[in-house]
Amino acid sequence: MGRHLKGCGLAGRARSGAAAPAKLAERSFHLFVDVRYAPDYWLHLAAPADESLDSVDYFLRKIWVECCGHLSAFTIEGVHYVSQGADELEASGMDAQLGRVLRPGIVFKYKYDFGTPTELGLKVVGFWERGTEGGGIELLARNDEPQVACHECGKEIATQICNACQWRGAGAGWLCDQCADRHDCGGETLLPVVNSPRAGVCGYSG
């Protein structure tokens, strides 16, 4: 997918040596987002350089992680940028413009929820030559939803996750509808399977 997007609107520094446009408002970054412990989940985004880290945080919350209004943070070259409500932490806010803190090739981190965290890795692949839809952050591509077999019967595709059992090992707690109905923990522990690395965590339901 990354190779395909290079032909659609990516001005890759390695391929073309393209320099950043002089004006901040005239450039966008191509961001690749993935999950170290769950490589089946990934996103390609186009993010205008005059948008803020707060805008990226909002986008990631909406598409992948938001459940209960937890704090979140980016870590970029050793500097922590933390969401609103974290004034007690020694960190910068998320109002920093992307064009001031990012550049092609840089790799950085994002964490949502400091108690039961979902941790993402981000890389600036290059500059995006095309404008983004509506002038904001745009989803360019994402993974197909992984198909996980039911941990109980091993035959049907899982549709529910028991958030009490999933910590017991790989695939534990992932259940098809029939096995979920018979599951000992009860329906109050079940969350839907959704296309997100936060599936089954805290109260996340997509």
matplotlib code that plots the C-alpha trace (Angstrom):
import matplotlib.pyplot as plt

x = [0.0, 2.8, 4.3, 0.9, 0.4, 3.8, 2.3, -0.9, 0.5, 3.6, 6.7, 9.1, 12.4, 14.4, 12.7, 12.6, 14.6, 11.7, 12.1, 9.4, 7.3, 8.2, 4.9, 3.6, 0.0, 1.1, 2.4, 1.0, 2.7, 2.1, 1.9, 2.1, 0.6, 1.0, 0.9, 4.1, 2.2, -0.6, 0.9, -2.4, -3.6, -2.3, -3.3, -2.0, -2.9, -2.4, -2.0, -1.6, 1.5, -0.5, -2.7, -1.8, -0.9, -4.3, -5.9, -4.0, -5.0, -8.6, -8.5, -6.8, -9.4, -12.3, -11.0, -9.2, -9.0, -11.6, -13.6, -13.8, -12.0, -8.6, -5.5, -3.2, 0.4, 2.8, 6.5, 8.6, 12.4, 12.2, 9.5, 6.1, 3.0, 0.0, -3.7, -5.7, -6.4, -2.8, -1.5, 0.1, 2.5, 5.7, 5.0, 4.0, 0.4, -0.8, -1.2, 2.1, 1.8, 2.9, 5.2, 7.1, 7.7, 7.8, 9.9, 10.2, 11.7, 11.0, 9.5, 7.5, 5.0, 1.4, -0.2, -3.9, -4.9, -2.0, -3.8, -4.7, -2.7, -3.0, 0.4, 0.9, 4.0, 4.0, 6.4, 6.5, 6.9, 7.2, 5.4, 1.9, 1.5, -2.2, -4.6, -6.6, -10.3, -11.8, -8.3, -8.1, -6.5, -7.5, -7.5, -5.7, -5.8, -6.3, -6.1, -8.9, -10.4, -8.5, -10.5, -9.8, -11.1, -13.2, -10.9, -13.5, -14.8, -12.0, -14.4, -16.4, -15.0, -15.0, -17.5, -17.2, -14.3, -14.3, -12.2, -11.8, -10.3, -8.3, -5.3, -4.7, -2.9, -3.0, -6.5, -8.1, -11.5, -12.2, -15.6, -18.2, -21.8, -22.7, -19.8, -20.3, -23.8, -22.4, -19.4, -19.0, -18.0, -21.4, -22.5, -21.4, -17.7, -18.2, -17.2, -17.7, -14.9, -14.0, -11.3, -9.1, -6.0, -8.1, -10.7, -11.6, -9.8, -11.6, -15.0, -14.0, -16.8, -15.7]
y = [0.0, 2.4, 1.8, 2.4, 5.7, 6.9, 7.0, 8.7, 11.8, 11.2, 13.3, 10.9, 12.4, 9.3, 9.0, 12.6, 14.6, 17.0, 19.8, 21.0, 23.8, 27.2, 28.0, 25.9, 25.9, 24.5, 21.1, 18.0, 15.0, 11.4, 9.5, 5.8, 4.5, 1.0, -1.1, -2.9, -5.8, -6.0, -5.6, -6.4, -2.9, 0.1, 3.4, 5.8, 9.4, 12.7, 15.5, 19.2, 20.7, 23.7, 21.3, 20.6, 17.5, 17.9, 17.3, 14.0, 13.0, 13.8, 11.7, 8.7, 8.8, 8.8, 6.1, 3.8, 4.4, 6.6, 4.9, 6.9, 10.2, 9.0, 11.2, 10.7, 11.8, 12.0, 11.5, 13.2, 13.3, 13.0, 15.7, 14.7, 16.4, 15.6, 16.1, 18.7, 17.8, 16.7, 20.0, 18.3, 16.4, 18.0, 18.1, 20.4, 20.7, 19.4, 22.8, 22.5, 22.6, 19.5, 21.5, 22.7, 19.3, 16.8, 16.2, 13.3, 10.2, 11.0, 8.2, 9.0, 7.5, 7.9, 6.5, 6.6, 5.8, 5.6, 2.8, 0.2, 1.8, 1.5, 2.4, 3.4, 4.1, 6.8, 7.6, 10.6, 8.8, 12.0, 15.0, 14.6, 16.5, 16.5, 18.5, 16.7, 16.4, 19.5, 20.7, 18.5, 15.1, 12.5, 8.7, 7.4, 3.7, 1.2, -2.5, -4.9, -6.1, -9.2, -12.4, -14.2, -17.7, -18.3, -19.4, -21.9, -23.8, -22.8, -22.9, -19.7, -16.2, -14.3, -11.5, -10.8, -10.4, -11.2, -8.4, -10.6, -13.5, -11.9, -11.3, -15.1, -15.6, -15.2, -15.4, -16.0, -14.4, -14.1, -15.8, -16.4, -15.6, -19.1, -19.5, -16.0, -17.0, -19.9, -18.1, -18.4, -14.8, -13.5, -10.9, -7.9, -8.7, -8.9, -6.2, -6.3, -7.2, -4.1, -3.0, -1.4, -2.4, -1.3, -4.0, -5.7, -3.1, -1.0, 0.0, 0.3, -0.6, 1.1]
z = [0.0, 0.8, -2.7, -4.3, -2.5, -3.6, -7.1, -6.0, -4.4, -2.2, -2.8, -1.2, -0.2, -1.1, -4.6, -5.7, -3.3, -3.0, -0.5, 1.7, 0.2, 1.5, 3.1, 5.9, 4.6, 1.2, 2.4, 4.0, 5.6, 4.7, 8.1, 8.5, 11.8, 13.1, 16.3, 17.4, 19.2, 16.6, 13.1, 11.3, 12.2, 10.3, 8.8, 6.1, 6.7, 5.0, 7.5, 6.5, 8.1, 9.5, 11.5, 15.1, 17.1, 18.7, 15.3, 14.9, 18.4, 17.7, 14.4, 16.1, 18.9, 16.5, 14.2, 16.6, 20.4, 22.1, 24.8, 28.1, 27.6, 28.8, 28.5, 25.5, 24.6, 21.6, 22.2, 19.5, 19.8, 23.5, 24.0, 25.4, 24.1, 26.3, 25.8, 27.8, 31.4, 32.1, 33.4, 36.3, 34.0, 32.9, 29.2, 26.4, 25.1, 21.7, 20.1, 18.3, 14.5, 12.7, 10.4, 13.5, 15.0, 12.1, 9.1, 6.6, 8.0, 11.7, 13.8, 16.9, 19.4, 20.6, 23.7, 24.6, 28.2, 30.7, 32.7, 30.0, 27.2, 23.4, 22.0, 18.4, 16.3, 13.6, 10.8, 8.5, 5.1, 3.1, 1.8, 0.2, -3.0, -3.2, -1.1, 1.6, 1.7, 3.4, 4.2, 7.3, 8.1, 5.6, 5.7, 2.7, 3.4, 6.3, 7.0, 6.3, 9.6, 10.8, 10.9, 14.2, 14.9, 18.0, 20.9, 22.1, 19.1, 16.6, 13.7, 13.6, 13.3, 16.6, 17.0, 20.7, 23.1, 26.9, 28.4, 31.5, 29.6, 26.8, 29.1, 29.5, 26.3, 22.5, 21.2, 24.6, 25.1, 21.4, 20.9, 18.2, 18.9, 20.0, 22.3, 23.7, 24.7, 26.7, 28.1, 31.9, 32.5, 31.4, 28.9, 30.9, 30.1, 26.4, 23.9, 20.1, 17.7, 15.8, 13.4, 16.0, 18.1, 21.1, 20.5, 23.8, 26.0, 28.7, 27.3, 23.6, 21.2, 18.0]

ax = plt.figure().add_subplot(projection="3d")
ax.plot(x, y, z, "-o")
ax.set_aspect("equal")
plt.show()
